[in-house]
Amino acid sequence: MTWLLGVYNFLSSFLGFAVIMIFVAFFILGERKVLGYMQIRKGPNKVGLVGLFQSFADLLKLIIKFKVSLYQVRSWLSWIGVYLLLFLALCYCFVFGLFYGGVSCVNGLLWVLVVTSITGYSLLSIGWGSYNKYALVSCVRSAFGSVTFEACFMCIVVIVGVVCGGYFGYSVMENAWLVLLVSPLGYALWLVGMLCECNRTPLDYAEAESELVSGLNTEYCNVPFTCLFACEYLIMFIFSWLGALLFWGGGLISFFSFVHVLFFIWARATLPRVRYDYFVAFMWKYSILILVFSLFLVVLV
């Protein structure tokens, strides 16, 4: 029976990965359409019916791009970073599949925290192995931003564990509204940190095209670039779902996951980029203290 459970977990994770990747394809299209209408233009509408195949055409264009091997300026460390980021994306999908597969996982959020903590190493490998000064600056900024988010995420996970009496499953889903009730500022800080972790405007310090010439992915093309691009959107969906699970729960998970996805698009279309030192100072001087104080109050109550 053990091997049957392993096969079931694998199939659940694979199905979750397939569903999320299909969502990513249409989310990219939806993001471009919504951004277009926010900026009083139509967005992509030529490829297929009302542009439905635009994402698949872009995928084909990215894959068939070719770079001569003699002109490669990336080291083996950069490939390790790409593979590690893909592995982390699959781990996120595994947690997503476990939740909807009905498998009991008492410490699921702790495993998510472990996966999130490894993200900084993959970003450092991707940028440092590119032999590009813009990518190096980008990876250092992004990795430090990821560490900042991990500190906030750790506090939020502990608050969820104290309030809900567990770190995953139905205990979190049924009592998530209590987390929002006792720590509304924690939810606001989660939204801010989510933008940084997913490398989205106005906290997209890994790319920041006006400063870093596209940052991390400057020296990447075809399949590696496609992997980096797809993993960014996949992680964005996972954290949208996690935010809905941790702070809303119940039957509102799907609805608020969609709301968080729209929040990503709105932030990109509306907010200006925040200066990096201002963001770091705010997160370490204020957000950590607010979350620690919230945890202290929850323990006392």
HUWO-V112774 format. One record per residue. N is the residue number from 1. RES is the residue in three letters. PHI is phi as a letter, one per 30 degrees, with the letter a starting at -180 (* if undefined). Layout:
N/RES/PHI
N/RES/PHI
This chain:
1/MET/*
2/THR/d
3/TRP/d
4/LEU/d
5/LEU/d
6/GLY/d
7/VAL/d
8/TYR/d
9/ASN/d
10/PHE/d
11/LEU/d
12/SER/d
13/SER/d
14/PHE/d
15/LEU/d
16/GLY/d
17/PHE/d
18/ALA/d
19/VAL/d
20/ILE/d
21/MET/d
22/ILE/d
23/PHE/d
24/VAL/e
25/ALA/e
26/PHE/d
27/PHE/d
28/ILE/d
29/LEU/d
30/GLY/d
31/GLU/d
32/ARG/d
33/LYS/d
34/VAL/d
35/LEU/d
36/GLY/d
37/TYR/d
38/MET/d
39/GLN/c
40/ILE/h
41/ARG/b
42/LYS/d
43/GLY/i
44/PRO/d
45/ASN/b
46/LYS/c
47/VAL/d
48/GLY/i
49/LEU/d
50/VAL/h
51/GLY/i
52/LEU/d
53/PHE/c
54/GLN/d
55/SER/d
56/PHE/d
57/ALA/d
58/ASP/d
59/LEU/d
60/LEU/d
61/LYS/d
62/LEU/d
63/ILE/d
64/ILE/d
65/LYS/d
66/PHE/b
67/LYS/b
68/VAL/d
69/SER/d
70/LEU/d
71/TYR/c
72/GLN/d
73/VAL/c
74/ARG/c
75/SER/c
76/TRP/d
77/LEU/d
78/SER/d
79/TRP/d
80/ILE/d
81/GLY/d
82/VAL/d
83/TYR/d
84/LEU/d
85/LEU/d
86/LEU/d
87/PHE/d
88/LEU/d
89/ALA/d
90/LEU/d
91/CYS/d
92/TYR/d
93/CYS/d
94/PHE/d
95/VAL/d
96/PHE/d
97/GLY/d
98/LEU/d
99/PHE/d
100/TYR/d
101/GLY/d
102/GLY/i
103/VAL/d
104/SER/d
105/CYS/b
106/VAL/d
107/ASN/c
108/GLY/d
109/LEU/d
110/LEU/d
111/TRP/d
112/VAL/d
113/LEU/d
114/VAL/d
115/VAL/d
116/THR/d
117/SER/d
118/ILE/d
119/THR/e
120/GLY/e
121/TYR/d
122/SER/d
123/LEU/d
124/LEU/d
125/SER/d
126/ILE/d
127/GLY/d
128/TRP/d
129/GLY/d
130/SER/d
131/TYR/h
132/ASN/b
133/LYS/d
134/TYR/d
135/ALA/d
136/LEU/d
137/VAL/d
138/SER/d
139/CYS/d
140/VAL/d
141/ARG/d
142/SER/d
143/ALA/d
144/PHE/d
145/GLY/d
146/SER/d
147/VAL/d
148/THR/d
149/PHE/d
150/GLU/d
151/ALA/d
152/CYS/d
153/PHE/d
154/MET/d
155/CYS/d
156/ILE/d
157/VAL/d
158/VAL/d
159/ILE/d
160/VAL/d
161/GLY/d
162/VAL/d
163/VAL/d
164/CYS/c
165/GLY/i
166/GLY/a
167/TYR/c
168/PHE/a
169/GLY/i
170/TYR/d
171/SER/d
172/VAL/d
173/MET/d
174/GLU/d
175/ASN/c
176/ALA/d
177/TRP/d
178/LEU/d
179/VAL/d
180/LEU/d
181/LEU/d
182/VAL/d
183/SER/b
184/PRO/d
185/LEU/d
186/GLY/d
187/TYR/d
188/ALA/d
189/LEU/d
190/TRP/d
191/LEU/d
192/VAL/d
193/GLY/d
194/MET/d
195/LEU/d
196/CYS/d
197/GLU/d
198/CYS/c
199/ASN/i
200/ARG/c
201/THR/e
202/PRO/c
203/LEU/c
204/ASP/d
205/TYR/d
206/ALA/d
207/GLU/c
208/ALA/h
209/GLU/e
210/SER/d
211/GLU/c
212/LEU/b
213/VAL/h
214/SER/i
215/GLY/i
216/LEU/e
217/ASN/c
218/THR/e
219/GLU/c
220/TYR/c
221/CYS/b
222/ASN/h
223/VAL/d
224/PRO/e
225/PHE/d
226/THR/d
227/CYS/d
228/LEU/d
229/PHE/d
230/ALA/d
231/CYS/d
232/GLU/d
233/TYR/d
234/LEU/d
235/ILE/d
236/MET/d
237/PHE/d
238/ILE/d
239/PHE/d
240/SER/d
241/TRP/d
242/LEU/d
243/GLY/d
244/ALA/d
245/LEU/d
246/LEU/d
247/PHE/c
248/TRP/b
249/GLY/i
250/GLY/h
251/GLY/d
252/LEU/c
253/ILE/d
254/SER/d
255/PHE/d
256/PHE/d
257/SER/d
258/PHE/d
259/VAL/d
260/HIS/d
261/VAL/d
262/LEU/d
263/PHE/d
264/PHE/e
265/ILE/d
266/TRP/d
267/ALA/d
268/ARG/d
269/ALA/d
270/THR/c
271/LEU/d
272/PRO/d
273/ARG/d
274/VAL/d
275/ARG/d
276/TYR/d
277/ASP/d
278/TYR/d
279/PHE/d
280/VAL/d
281/ALA/d
282/PHE/d
283/MET/d
284/TRP/d
285/LYS/d
286/TYR/c
287/SER/d
288/ILE/d
289/LEU/d
290/ILE/d
291/LEU/d
292/VAL/d
293/PHE/d
294/SER/d
295/LEU/d
296/PHE/d
297/LEU/d
298/VAL/d
299/VAL/d
300/LEU/d
301/VAL/d
